[in-house]
Amino acid sequence: SLSAASGLAEMGAHWIHGPSPGNPVFCLASQYGLLGPEAALEENQQAEAGGHPPLPSVTYSSSGRVLSPKAVSEARDLFYALLASTRAFQGSKKPPAPSVGQYLRAEIARRVPTMAGGVEDARRLQLAVLAACLKLECCISGTHSMDLVALEPFGEYVSLPGLDCTFPGGYSSLSECLLSALPEGTVLLNKPVRTIRWRGSFREEGDDSRDFPIRVECEDGDAFLADHVIVTVPLGFLKERHQEFFQPPLPERKVEAIQRLGFGTNNKIFLEFEQPFWEPEQQLLEVVWEDESPLEEPSADPEANWFKKLIGFVVLQPPEQHGHVLCGFIAGKESEHMEKLSNAEVLSAMTHLLRRLTGNPSLPAPRSMLRSRWHSAPYTRGSYSYVAVGSSGDDIDVLAQPLPEDPQDPRPLQLLFAGEATHRTFYSTTHGALLSGWREAERLNHL
């Protein structure tokens, strides 16, 4: 979390998704007293948002006008109805399409003739809104395109009830509470690991009384001997480095699961303004490109048009704490291209975009800009996982299986695996990551 004015900017996890009793992050945050009064309200815990927080919003179009809420909600309702219908294909032997994207496109195409009462301009606008809905879904799934997300297992992901909420003191306030219970010096930061050697027989220098199956070697030359290691590195890191990271290498089944599962990039761009150009009640500024349609290929040259992938901006609340800050979200290849640009280039693109959307060519530029770069981060290489075409929820379970594979091995549970990508129904979330850590701790407790 980095400070802007007086507030803070979450570079990583933003919301508690589904803050209700079934969410362990919410339960811990409540116990520690880290949440605002709204989060505790009974009706907010019971709200079914289906993973799509309903913030009061305004929708700008690329022609510089505000779109009619009725036109927008009509198209959005259709999109969410179609998205909900994907759940029917769970466990189906012959899903109608390999990917969520192809299925949604086919369903949209079927409905085009009757869309917007057949009025051409209104129909074109509906398609443009549907294209924007698909981009939002890319951010939620952390993928470049919904064509990469497998249709059949898509419904395995579970959305918890509750209106998504944020931490007034930042997400890190939770980890600080958890850390405060541990003895001083338990957690070593800035100590990257180069190699985990397992299935070995390692001894402490000058102590022959026992040997250890694992030696964790750090990039600074330090090493730690262990009976068990819980590995929680992101799937993006595993995809790139599993071969040299584990000695001996992981078994083939595990490697195939790592390769098959999806891992994409979702980034944030924070813009801080002297004065808001939006109304106080508006908490989400959405963007629709009027010439786009889910049924047509996106305009070539994603480098030149990368900013068109941006879904819009969330207004950080409350302004008394944050100042006037917008947080934009962008996923996929365009998001990865954005990471390569300079601060000045990103700031300039955002200024031009907002002037175009508001139809105000003299809109003042943001006074500062801050962005995440999850794809460039060497130990992350992206944001979070999704179940890609060609993989299934079984791959998540294979990724989660401890090693060695033989439960009769005299030295069981040498390598254990946790992290969001190892939770079959809550992948991509902080609560999934937390539960996966507890799951592996339980395994060791039962030894």
C-alpha positions as CSV (number, residue, x, y, z in Angstrom):
1,S,0.0,0.0,0.0
2,L,1.5,3.3,-1.1
3,S,0.4,6.7,0.2
4,A,-1.0,9.2,-2.2
5,A,-2.4,12.3,-0.4
6,S,-3.3,11.1,3.0
7,G,-4.9,7.9,1.8
8,L,-3.4,4.7,0.5
9,A,-3.6,2.8,-2.8
10,E,-4.0,-0.9,-2.8
11,M,-1.5,-2.2,-5.4
12,G,-2.8,-5.8,-5.0
13,A,-6.0,-7.2,-3.5
14,H,-8.7,-4.5,-3.3
15,W,-11.9,-6.0,-2.0
16,I,-13.1,-8.6,0.4
17,H,-15.2,-10.6,-2.1
18,G,-18.4,-11.7,-0.5
19,P,-18.0,-10.4,3.1
20,S,-20.2,-12.8,5.0
21,P,-19.7,-15.5,7.6
22,G,-18.4,-18.1,5.1
23,N,-15.5,-15.8,4.2
24,P,-12.5,-16.3,6.5
25,V,-10.9,-13.0,5.5
26,F,-14.1,-11.2,6.5
27,C,-14.3,-13.1,9.8
28,L,-10.7,-12.3,10.7
29,A,-11.1,-8.7,9.7
30,S,-14.3,-8.4,11.9
31,Q,-12.6,-10.0,14.9
32,Y,-9.7,-7.6,14.6
33,G,-12.0,-4.6,14.2
34,L,-10.6,-3.6,10.8
35,L,-13.8,-3.0,8.9
36,G,-16.1,0.0,8.5
37,P,-19.6,0.0,10.0
38,E,-21.3,-0.8,6.6
39,A,-19.5,-4.1,6.2
40,A,-21.1,-5.4,9.4
41,L,-24.7,-4.6,8.4
42,E,-26.8,-7.8,8.2
43,E,-28.4,-6.9,4.9
44,N,-25.0,-6.2,3.3
45,Q,-23.8,-9.6,4.4
46,Q,-26.9,-11.2,2.8
47,A,-26.7,-9.3,-0.5
48,E,-26.2,-11.6,-3.5
49,A,-24.0,-9.6,-5.9
50,G,-22.8,-12.6,-7.8
51,G,-19.2,-11.3,-7.8
52,H,-20.3,-8.1,-9.6
53,P,-20.4,-5.2,-7.1
54,P,-23.3,-2.9,-7.9
55,L,-21.7,0.6,-7.4
56,P,-23.6,3.8,-8.3
57,S,-22.2,4.4,-11.7
58,V,-22.1,6.7,-14.7
59,T,-21.2,5.4,-18.2
60,Y,-19.2,7.5,-20.6
61,S,-19.0,6.7,-24.2
62,S,-16.2,7.3,-26.6
63,S,-18.2,10.0,-28.3
64,G,-18.0,12.1,-25.1
65,R,-21.6,11.6,-23.9
66,V,-23.1,10.0,-20.8
67,L,-25.1,6.9,-21.9
68,S,-28.7,6.5,-20.7
69,P,-28.8,4.2,-17.6
70,K,-31.7,2.3,-19.1
71,A,-29.8,1.4,-22.3
72,V,-26.8,0.3,-20.4
73,S,-28.7,-1.8,-17.8
74,E,-30.7,-3.5,-20.6
75,A,-27.6,-4.8,-22.2
76,R,-25.9,-5.5,-18.9
77,D,-28.9,-7.6,-17.7
78,L,-28.7,-9.6,-20.8
79,F,-25.0,-10.2,-20.3
80,Y,-25.4,-11.4,-16.7
81,A,-28.3,-13.6,-17.6
82,L,-26.0,-15.2,-20.3
83,L,-23.1,-15.4,-17.8
84,A,-25.4,-17.2,-15.3
85,S,-26.5,-19.7,-17.9
86,T,-22.8,-20.9,-18.2
87,R,-23.3,-22.8,-14.9
88,A,-25.6,-25.3,-16.7
89,F,-22.6,-26.8,-18.5
90,Q,-20.7,-27.9,-15.4
91,G,-20.0,-31.6,-15.7
92,S,-21.4,-31.6,-19.2
93,K,-19.8,-34.1,-21.6
94,K,-20.5,-31.9,-24.6
95,P,-20.5,-28.2,-23.7
96,P,-21.7,-26.0,-26.6
97,A,-18.3,-24.3,-26.9
98,P,-14.8,-24.8,-25.5
99,S,-14.6,-21.3,-23.9
100,V,-16.9,-18.9,-22.1
101,G,-16.1,-16.2,-24.7
102,Q,-17.2,-18.4,-27.7
103,Y,-20.4,-19.4,-25.9
104,L,-21.3,-15.8,-25.0
105,R,-20.6,-14.6,-28.5
106,A,-22.8,-17.3,-30.1
107,E,-25.6,-16.5,-27.6
108,I,-25.3,-12.7,-28.3
109,A,-25.3,-13.3,-32.1
110,R,-28.5,-15.3,-31.8
111,R,-30.2,-12.4,-30.1
112,V,-29.0,-9.6,-32.3
113,P,-32.1,-9.5,-34.6
114,T,-34.4,-8.8,-31.7
115,M,-32.1,-6.6,-29.8
116,A,-33.3,-3.1,-28.8
117,G,-36.5,-3.7,-30.7
118,G,-34.6,-4.0,-33.9
119,V,-33.7,-0.3,-34.0
120,E,-30.2,-0.1,-35.7
121,D,-28.5,2.6,-33.6
122,A,-29.9,1.3,-30.3
123,R,-28.8,-2.2,-31.2
124,R,-25.3,-1.0,-32.1
125,L,-25.1,0.6,-28.6
126,Q,-26.2,-2.6,-26.9
127,L,-23.4,-4.5,-28.7
128,A,-20.9,-1.8,-27.6
129,V,-22.1,-2.2,-23.9
130,L,-21.8,-6.0,-24.3
131,A,-18.2,-5.6,-25.5
132,A,-17.5,-3.5,-22.4
133,C,-19.1,-6.2,-20.2
134,L,-16.7,-8.8,-21.7
135,K,-13.7,-6.6,-20.9
136,L,-14.9,-6.3,-17.3
137,E,-15.2,-10.1,-17.2
138,C,-11.5,-10.3,-18.4
139,C,-10.5,-8.2,-15.4
140,I,-12.5,-10.4,-13.0
141,S,-11.1,-13.6,-14.4
142,G,-7.6,-12.1,-14.8
143,T,-7.3,-13.1,-18.4
144,H,-6.6,-11.5,-21.8
145,S,-9.8,-12.9,-23.4
146,M,-12.8,-14.9,-22.2
147,D,-12.0,-17.1,-25.2
148,L,-9.1,-18.5,-23.0
149,V,-11.4,-19.4,-20.1
150,A,-12.8,-22.9,-20.2
151,L,-16.7,-23.1,-20.3
152,E,-17.3,-26.5,-18.7
153,P,-15.5,-25.8,-15.3
154,F,-16.4,-22.1,-15.2
155,G,-19.3,-22.7,-12.9
156,E,-17.2,-24.4,-10.2
157,Y,-16.0,-21.0,-9.0
158,V,-18.1,-20.1,-6.0
159,S,-19.3,-16.5,-5.3
160,L,-20.0,-15.8,-1.6
161,P,-22.9,-13.6,-0.6
162,G,-22.2,-10.1,0.7
163,L,-21.6,-6.6,-0.7
164,D,-17.8,-6.4,-1.5
165,C,-16.1,-4.1,0.9
166,T,-12.6,-2.6,1.4
167,F,-10.3,-2.2,4.4
168,P,-10.3,1.4,5.7
169,G,-6.7,0.8,6.8
170,G,-5.7,-1.1,3.8
171,Y,-5.5,-4.9,3.1
172,S,-2.1,-5.0,4.8
173,S,-3.8,-4.1,8.2
174,L,-5.0,-7.8,8.2
175,S,-1.5,-9.3,7.6
176,E,-0.1,-6.9,10.3
177,C,-2.6,-8.3,12.8
178,L,-1.7,-11.9,11.9
179,L,2.0,-11.2,12.1
180,S,1.8,-9.5,15.4
181,A,0.9,-12.8,17.0
182,L,4.2,-14.4,15.9
183,P,7.5,-14.2,17.8
184,E,10.0,-11.6,16.7
185,G,12.2,-12.7,13.8
186,T,9.9,-15.5,12.6
187,V,9.2,-13.9,9.3
188,L,12.2,-13.0,7.0
189,L,11.4,-10.5,4.3
190,N,13.5,-9.6,1.2
191,K,15.0,-13.1,1.2
192,P,14.2,-14.6,-2.2
193,V,14.6,-18.4,-2.5
194,R,16.7,-19.7,-5.4
195,T,16.2,-23.5,-5.0
196,I,14.2,-25.9,-2.9
197,R,16.1,-29.2,-2.7
198,W,13.9,-32.0,-1.5
199,R,14.2,-35.9,-1.3
200,G,17.6,-35.3,0.1
201,S,19.6,-36.0,3.2
202,F,20.9,-32.8,4.6
203,R,22.7,-32.2,7.9
204,E,23.5,-29.1,9.9
205,E,27.2,-28.4,10.1
206,G,28.7,-30.1,13.1
207,D,25.4,-31.9,14.0
208,D,25.2,-35.4,12.7
209,S,22.4,-36.4,15.1
210,R,19.7,-36.0,12.4
211,D,19.2,-35.3,8.8
212,F,16.6,-33.3,6.9
213,P,15.0,-34.1,3.5
214,I,14.8,-30.4,2.5
215,R,17.3,-27.7,2.0
216,V,16.0,-24.2,1.0
217,E,18.7,-22.2,-0.7
218,C,18.4,-18.4,-0.9
219,E,19.8,-16.1,-3.5
220,D,22.0,-14.5,-0.9
221,G,23.7,-17.8,-0.1
222,D,21.9,-18.6,3.1
223,A,20.2,-22.0,3.5
224,F,17.6,-23.5,5.8
225,L,17.1,-27.2,6.5
226,A,13.5,-28.5,7.0
227,D,11.2,-31.5,7.2
228,H,8.4,-29.7,5.4
229,V,8.0,-26.6,3.2
230,I,4.8,-25.0,2.2
231,V,5.2,-23.3,-1.2
232,T,2.8,-20.4,-1.8
233,V,4.5,-18.7,-4.8
234,P,2.2,-17.5,-7.5
235,L,1.3,-19.8,-10.4
236,G,2.9,-17.3,-12.8
237,F,6.3,-17.8,-11.1
238,L,5.8,-21.6,-11.1
239,K,5.1,-21.5,-14.9
240,E,8.3,-19.7,-15.5
241,R,10.7,-21.2,-12.9
242,H,9.5,-24.5,-11.6
243,Q,12.3,-26.4,-13.4
244,E,15.2,-24.8,-11.6
245,F,13.2,-23.9,-8.5
246,F,12.7,-27.5,-7.4
247,Q,15.6,-30.1,-7.3
248,P,14.8,-32.8,-8.2
249,P,12.1,-31.4,-10.7
250,L,8.4,-31.8,-10.0
251,P,6.7,-35.0,-11.2
252,E,5.2,-34.8,-14.7
253,R,1.6,-34.7,-13.6
254,K,2.2,-31.6,-11.4
255,V,4.2,-29.9,-14.3
256,E,1.3,-30.5,-16.7
257,A,-1.2,-28.9,-14.3
258,I,1.1,-25.9,-13.9
259,Q,1.3,-25.5,-17.7
260,R,-2.4,-26.1,-18.4
261,L,-3.9,-23.7,-15.8
262,G,-4.4,-20.1,-16.8
263,F,-2.6,-17.2,-15.2
264,G,-3.2,-13.7,-16.5
265,T,-2.6,-10.0,-15.7
266,N,-5.0,-7.5,-14.1
267,N,-3.4,-4.1,-13.3
268,K,-4.6,-0.9,-11.6
269,I,-3.9,2.7,-12.7
270,F,-4.5,5.3,-9.9
271,L,-5.1,8.9,-11.0
272,E,-5.1,11.6,-8.4
273,F,-6.9,14.9,-9.2
274,E,-6.9,18.4,-7.6
275,Q,-10.7,18.5,-8.0
276,P,-13.1,15.8,-9.0
277,F,-14.8,16.1,-12.4
278,W,-17.4,13.5,-11.3
279,E,-20.4,13.9,-9.0
280,P,-20.0,13.0,-5.3
281,E,-22.5,10.1,-5.6
282,Q,-20.7,8.5,-8.5
283,Q,-18.5,5.7,-7.4
284,L,-17.8,4.0,-10.7
285,L,-17.0,5.6,-14.1
286,E,-17.5,3.1,-16.8
287,V,-16.3,3.3,-20.4
288,V,-18.0,2.1,-23.6
289,W,-16.4,2.3,-27.0
290,E,-19.4,2.9,-29.4
291,D,-17.8,1.3,-32.4
292,E,-17.0,-2.0,-30.7
293,S,-19.0,-5.2,-30.8
294,P,-18.3,-8.6,-29.3
295,L,-19.1,-10.1,-32.7
296,E,-16.2,-8.3,-34.5
297,E,-12.5,-8.6,-34.1
298,P,-11.0,-5.8,-31.9
299,S,-9.2,-3.1,-33.9
300,A,-5.6,-4.3,-34.7
301,D,-2.6,-2.7,-33.1
302,P,-3.2,-3.3,-29.4
303,E,0.0,-1.3,-28.7
304,A,-1.6,1.9,-30.1
305,N,-5.0,1.2,-28.7
306,W,-4.1,-0.4,-25.4
307,F,-6.1,2.0,-23.3
308,K,-9.3,0.8,-25.0
309,K,-9.1,-2.3,-22.8
310,L,-9.5,-0.2,-19.7
311,I,-13.0,-1.0,-18.2
312,G,-13.3,2.3,-16.3
313,F,-12.5,3.8,-12.9
314,V,-13.6,3.1,-9.4
315,V,-13.7,6.3,-7.2
316,L,-11.7,5.6,-4.0
317,Q,-13.9,6.1,-0.9
318,P,-14.0,8.2,1.1
319,P,-12.4,11.3,-0.5
320,E,-11.7,12.7,3.0
321,Q,-9.2,9.9,3.3
322,H,-7.9,9.4,-0.2
323,G,-8.3,12.8,-1.9
324,H,-9.8,12.7,-5.3
325,V,-8.5,9.4,-6.7
326,L,-9.7,7.2,-9.5
327,C,-8.6,3.6,-9.8
328,G,-8.7,2.2,-13.3
329,F,-8.6,-1.5,-14.1
330,I,-7.1,-3.1,-17.2
331,A,-6.4,-6.8,-18.0
332,G,-4.6,-8.9,-20.6
333,K,-2.0,-8.2,-23.2
334,E,-2.8,-4.5,-23.2
335,S,-2.3,-4.4,-19.5
336,E,1.2,-6.0,-20.0
337,H,2.0,-3.5,-22.7
338,M,1.0,-0.7,-20.3
339,E,3.7,-1.9,-17.9
340,K,6.4,-1.2,-20.5
341,L,5.4,2.4,-21.0
342,S,6.8,5.3,-19.0
343,N,4.8,7.1,-16.3
344,A,4.5,10.1,-18.7
345,E,3.1,8.0,-21.5
346,V,0.5,6.3,-19.2
347,L,-0.5,9.7,-17.7
348,S,-0.8,11.3,-21.1
349,A,-2.9,8.4,-22.5
350,M,-5.2,8.6,-19.4
351,T,-5.6,12.4,-19.7
352,H,-6.5,12.1,-23.4
353,L,-8.9,9.3,-22.7
354,L,-10.7,11.2,-19.9
355,R,-10.9,14.4,-22.1
356,R,-12.5,12.3,-24.8
357,L,-15.0,10.5,-22.6
358,T,-16.2,13.7,-20.8
359,G,-16.2,15.7,-24.0
360,N,-14.2,18.3,-22.1
361,P,-10.9,19.1,-24.0
362,S,-9.6,21.3,-21.2
363,L,-10.1,18.8,-18.4
364,P,-7.1,19.2,-16.1
365,A,-4.6,16.4,-16.2
366,P,-4.3,14.2,-13.1
367,R,-1.7,15.6,-10.7
368,S,-0.2,12.2,-10.1
369,M,-0.3,8.6,-11.3
370,L,0.6,5.3,-9.8
371,R,0.2,1.9,-11.3
372,S,0.7,-1.8,-10.6
373,R,3.0,-3.9,-12.8
374,W,2.1,-7.5,-11.8
375,H,3.4,-9.0,-15.0
376,S,6.9,-7.5,-14.7
377,A,7.2,-8.5,-11.1
378,P,9.7,-11.4,-11.2
379,Y,8.1,-13.4,-8.4
380,T,4.5,-13.0,-9.6
381,R,4.5,-12.7,-13.4
382,G,0.8,-11.8,-13.5
383,S,-2.1,-11.5,-11.1
384,Y,-4.1,-14.6,-10.4
385,S,-5.3,-17.9,-11.9
386,Y,-8.2,-19.0,-14.0
387,V,-9.2,-22.4,-15.4
388,A,-8.0,-22.2,-19.0
389,V,-9.3,-24.0,-22.1
390,G,-7.7,-27.4,-22.0
391,S,-7.5,-27.6,-18.2
392,S,-10.1,-28.4,-15.5
393,G,-10.7,-28.1,-11.8
394,D,-8.8,-31.4,-11.5
395,D,-5.6,-29.5,-12.4
396,I,-6.1,-27.2,-9.4
397,D,-6.4,-30.3,-7.1
398,V,-3.3,-31.8,-8.7
399,L,-1.4,-28.6,-8.1
400,A,-2.5,-28.7,-4.4
401,Q,-1.3,-32.3,-3.9
402,P,1.7,-32.6,-1.5
403,L,4.9,-34.4,-2.5
404,P,6.2,-37.1,-2.4
405,E,3.2,-38.7,-4.1
406,D,3.5,-42.0,-2.2
407,P,1.7,-41.5,1.1
408,Q,3.7,-44.5,2.5
409,D,6.9,-42.6,1.9
410,P,9.0,-42.6,5.1
411,R,9.3,-38.8,4.8
412,P,5.8,-37.6,3.9
413,L,4.7,-34.1,3.2
414,Q,8.1,-32.7,2.1
415,L,6.6,-30.2,-0.3
416,L,3.1,-28.7,0.4
417,F,1.4,-26.3,-2.0
418,A,-0.9,-23.4,-1.1
419,G,-2.0,-20.1,-2.6
420,E,-5.1,-19.0,-4.6
421,A,-4.3,-21.2,-7.6
422,T,-4.6,-24.3,-5.3
423,H,-8.2,-23.7,-4.2
424,R,-10.7,-25.4,-6.5
425,T,-13.8,-23.2,-5.8
426,F,-12.2,-19.9,-4.6
427,Y,-9.2,-19.6,-6.9
428,S,-8.2,-15.9,-7.7
429,T,-9.3,-14.7,-4.3
430,T,-7.6,-13.8,-1.0
431,H,-10.0,-16.0,0.9
432,G,-9.1,-18.9,-1.3
433,A,-5.4,-18.2,-0.6
434,L,-6.0,-18.1,3.2
435,L,-8.1,-21.3,3.2
436,S,-5.4,-23.1,1.2
437,G,-2.8,-22.1,3.8
438,W,-5.0,-23.4,6.6
439,R,-5.6,-26.6,4.7
440,E,-1.8,-27.3,4.4
441,A,-1.2,-26.4,8.1
442,E,-3.9,-28.9,9.0
443,R,-2.2,-31.6,7.0
444,L,1.0,-31.1,9.0
445,N,-1.0,-31.0,12.3
446,H,-2.3,-34.4,11.5
447,L,1.1,-36.0,11.1
